[in-house]
Structure formats: structure tokens, C-alpha cells
Amino acid sequence: MNFLEERILKDGQVRDGNILKVDSFLNHQLDVGVLNQIGLTFYEKYKDAEITRILTIEASGIAIAVMTARYFNVPVVFAKKAKSRNLDGDLYTSTVHSFTYDRDYNITLAKKFLTSDDKVLIVDDFMAVGKAMRGLLDICEQAGCTVSGLGIAIEKGYQGGGDALRKAGYDLTSLAIVDSMDAATGSIKFRKSEIG
């Protein structure tokens, strides 16, 4: 069992509707030590991939992206879920469906921050069916950049998003892959992950 699986078992909460709450350390209150270990693990996996950008989607992925980028010494860029007044110039856009919020929304990223010269590591906190990741991959395709890897903290393996991306040929590293959860008992079962 790895560090993230242990922390999920210790502090995670299983709720009805296939919800895994990890807000005490990952996506509301942030445990910097855990985030640092996540970033270092992604760095160790992709350190030879000549990464030039870490890409994520707001908001929960940003902390993981920052802690990862500090090891690569490259910028973090993130797709915004709402177009704001300070977003100007040419934009990449894609539509994604949020499992958590059960709604579609457009994501945007300024073209000046992602080009065909970039080698990108995409990171995020969760993956269920992979819709957010597909939106980020769409933006990378529009930019013509190279996607060198995908890093996910927690993958809901039973929802198939990660398996579909692996089958499509992406180098996906998930630190904790949940095979099943039971809200009645609070039990969580993990699939063997890519890290020890």
C-alpha cells in the first residue's frame, strides 16, 4: 500500500453516489506534505520526458500541479472553467462534463501559454470517467503540443476513464486506483497502482 492509499483509508470518507471525500487533505484543506509527495512521485516517473509545462484544470488540480511543477522547474498552466474579463486574446476551448457537479461547462486556456513546442504533463486530483482529462487532451490537440504523460492522484478505476485512456495509448500514472467503495460500510478497495 502506498502513501496516498494509506491516507485515503485513514481520512477519506465514502458517501452515497460514488463520492469519495478527501477534502481534509487533498481538495479543500490541503496537506502540503501529501501534495509534495504526489509532485515528487510524478517527477520521478516523468523526469526524463523533457516536460516544459504542467497542465491542469481549475480548481482542485492546481495545488497538485504547482507541487509537481516545482520539481520540473516549469510553469503551470490551467484551463479555466469560466471565461473571465481578464482572459483576453486567442483561446483554446473545450466542453467537459463534471461528474461531481453533474453539468457541462466550457474550459478555456489562452493560446499564448501552450504551443506546439511544449511537452506537457497533465495532472489532476481525481478521474472518474475521464471527461475533464478528455477536455484537456482536446486543448493539447488544438495547441499541437506533445502530451508526455497524465498524472492522477485518485482514479475511480471502476468507472473506466483511466482504462480507456491507457487503451488509447496514453502514459497514465494514477497514484491510488479505487476498485470499489461501499458507503454503507465505508470500505474502499484499491487496484494495484503504478507506484509502490
C-alpha positions as CSV (number, residue, x, y, z in Angstrom):
1,M,0.0,0.0,0.0
2,N,1.4,3.4,-0.9
3,F,1.3,6.7,0.9
4,L,-1.8,8.0,-0.8
5,E,-3.8,4.8,-0.4
6,E,-2.9,4.8,3.3
7,R,-4.0,8.5,3.7
8,I,-7.3,7.8,1.9
9,L,-8.1,4.9,4.2
10,K,-7.2,7.0,7.2
11,D,-9.0,10.2,6.4
12,G,-11.2,9.6,3.3
13,Q,-15.0,9.2,3.6
14,V,-17.2,7.2,1.3
15,R,-20.6,8.8,0.6
16,D,-23.7,7.8,-1.3
17,G,-23.5,8.4,-5.1
18,N,-19.9,7.1,-5.5
19,I,-18.5,10.1,-3.7
20,L,-15.1,9.8,-2.1
21,K,-14.5,12.8,0.2
22,V,-10.8,13.6,0.7
23,D,-11.4,17.3,1.5
24,S,-9.4,17.1,4.7
25,F,-6.1,16.7,2.8
26,L,-6.5,17.0,-0.9
27,N,-9.1,19.3,-2.3
28,H,-10.4,21.7,0.3
29,Q,-7.9,21.6,3.2
30,L,-4.5,20.9,1.7
31,D,-1.9,18.7,3.3
32,V,1.3,20.2,1.8
33,G,3.3,17.1,2.8
34,V,1.0,14.8,0.8
35,L,0.9,17.2,-2.1
36,N,4.7,17.4,-2.1
37,Q,4.9,13.6,-2.2
38,I,2.5,13.5,-5.1
39,G,4.5,16.1,-7.0
40,L,7.8,14.2,-6.3
41,T,6.2,10.9,-7.4
42,F,5.1,12.4,-10.7
43,Y,8.5,14.0,-11.2
44,E,10.3,10.6,-10.6
45,K,8.0,9.0,-13.2
46,Y,8.4,11.7,-15.9
47,K,11.7,13.4,-15.2
48,D,13.2,12.2,-18.5
49,A,10.3,13.3,-20.6
50,E,11.6,16.9,-21.1
51,I,8.4,18.4,-19.7
52,T,8.0,22.1,-20.5
53,R,4.5,22.7,-19.0
54,I,2.3,21.2,-16.3
55,L,-1.3,21.5,-17.3
56,T,-4.4,21.1,-15.2
57,I,-7.9,22.3,-14.8
58,E,-9.2,24.7,-12.0
59,A,-9.5,24.4,-9.1
60,S,-8.6,21.3,-7.3
61,G,-5.8,20.3,-9.7
62,I,-3.9,23.5,-9.2
63,A,-2.2,22.6,-5.9
64,I,-1.0,19.2,-7.3
65,A,0.2,20.9,-10.5
66,V,2.2,23.5,-8.5
67,M,3.8,20.9,-6.3
68,T,4.7,18.9,-9.4
69,A,6.0,21.9,-11.4
70,R,8.4,22.9,-8.7
71,Y,10.4,19.7,-9.3
72,F,10.4,20.1,-13.1
73,N,11.1,23.9,-12.7
74,V,8.5,24.7,-15.4
75,P,5.3,26.8,-15.4
76,V,1.9,25.6,-14.5
77,V,-1.0,26.5,-16.9
78,F,-4.6,25.7,-16.0
79,A,-7.8,25.7,-18.0
80,K,-10.4,28.0,-16.5
81,K,-14.0,26.8,-16.1
82,A,-15.5,30.2,-16.6
83,K,-14.5,32.9,-19.1
84,S,-13.5,36.0,-17.1
85,R,-12.9,39.6,-18.2
86,N,-9.2,39.3,-17.8
87,L,-9.0,36.4,-20.2
88,D,-8.0,38.1,-23.5
89,G,-6.5,37.2,-26.8
90,D,-7.0,33.9,-28.7
91,L,-8.3,31.0,-26.6
92,Y,-8.4,27.2,-26.8
93,T,-11.8,26.0,-25.7
94,S,-13.4,22.6,-25.0
95,T,-16.5,21.3,-23.3
96,V,-16.3,18.9,-20.3
97,H,-18.8,17.2,-18.1
98,S,-18.2,17.3,-14.4
99,F,-19.1,14.0,-12.6
100,T,-19.0,15.8,-9.2
101,Y,-21.4,18.7,-10.3
102,D,-23.3,16.7,-13.0
103,R,-23.1,19.5,-15.5
104,D,-21.3,20.5,-18.7
105,Y,-19.1,23.6,-18.8
106,N,-16.6,25.2,-21.2
107,I,-13.0,25.3,-20.3
108,T,-10.6,27.9,-21.8
109,L,-6.9,28.5,-22.0
110,A,-5.1,31.4,-23.5
111,K,-3.2,30.2,-26.6
112,K,-0.1,32.2,-25.6
113,F,0.5,29.8,-22.7
114,L,0.5,26.5,-24.7
115,T,2.2,26.0,-28.1
116,S,3.3,23.2,-30.4
117,D,6.8,23.4,-28.9
118,D,5.5,22.2,-25.5
119,K,5.9,18.8,-23.9
120,V,3.1,18.6,-21.4
121,L,2.4,16.6,-18.2
122,I,-1.3,16.8,-17.4
123,V,-2.2,16.3,-13.7
124,D,-5.4,16.4,-11.7
125,D,-6.8,15.3,-8.3
126,F,-9.5,12.9,-9.5
127,M,-10.5,10.9,-12.5
128,A,-13.9,9.1,-12.8
129,V,-15.0,8.6,-16.4
130,G,-12.2,10.9,-17.8
131,K,-14.3,13.8,-19.2
132,A,-12.1,16.6,-17.7
133,M,-9.0,14.8,-19.0
134,R,-10.5,14.4,-22.4
135,G,-11.2,18.2,-22.4
136,L,-7.5,18.9,-21.5
137,L,-6.4,16.5,-24.2
138,D,-8.6,18.3,-26.7
139,I,-6.9,21.6,-25.8
140,C,-3.5,19.9,-26.2
141,E,-4.5,18.7,-29.6
142,Q,-5.7,22.1,-30.6
143,A,-2.3,23.5,-29.5
144,G,-0.4,20.8,-31.3
145,C,1.7,20.1,-28.2
146,T,3.1,16.7,-27.1
147,V,1.3,15.0,-24.2
148,S,4.2,13.2,-22.4
149,G,2.1,11.9,-19.6
150,L,-1.0,12.0,-17.4
151,G,-0.8,12.1,-13.6
152,I,-3.8,11.5,-11.5
153,A,-3.9,11.4,-7.7
154,I,-7.0,9.3,-7.3
155,E,-8.6,7.3,-10.1
156,K,-12.0,5.7,-9.7
157,G,-11.0,2.5,-11.6
158,Y,-14.5,1.1,-11.6
159,Q,-15.7,4.0,-13.8
160,G,-13.4,3.2,-16.7
161,G,-11.9,6.6,-17.6
162,G,-8.3,5.6,-16.8
163,D,-8.6,2.2,-18.6
164,A,-10.0,3.9,-21.7
165,L,-7.1,6.4,-21.8
166,R,-4.5,3.7,-21.3
167,K,-6.1,1.7,-24.1
168,A,-5.9,4.8,-26.3
169,G,-2.1,4.8,-25.7
170,Y,-1.6,7.5,-23.1
171,D,1.0,7.1,-20.4
172,L,-1.3,7.4,-17.4
173,T,0.0,7.2,-13.8
174,S,-2.6,7.1,-11.1
175,L,-1.3,7.0,-7.5
176,A,-4.4,5.4,-6.0
177,I,-6.8,3.4,-8.1
178,V,-10.1,2.7,-6.3
179,D,-11.6,-0.5,-7.5
180,S,-14.7,-0.3,-5.3
181,M,-16.3,1.7,-2.4
182,D,-19.2,1.0,-0.1
183,A,-21.0,3.9,1.5
184,A,-22.8,1.7,4.0
185,T,-19.6,0.2,5.4
186,G,-17.1,2.9,4.4
187,S,-14.9,0.3,2.8
188,I,-12.5,1.1,0.0
189,K,-10.7,-1.5,-2.1
190,F,-7.7,-0.5,-4.3
191,R,-6.3,-1.9,-7.5
192,K,-2.6,-2.3,-7.6
193,S,-1.3,1.1,-8.6
194,E,1.7,2.1,-10.7
195,I,3.7,3.1,-7.6
196,G,4.7,1.2,-4.5
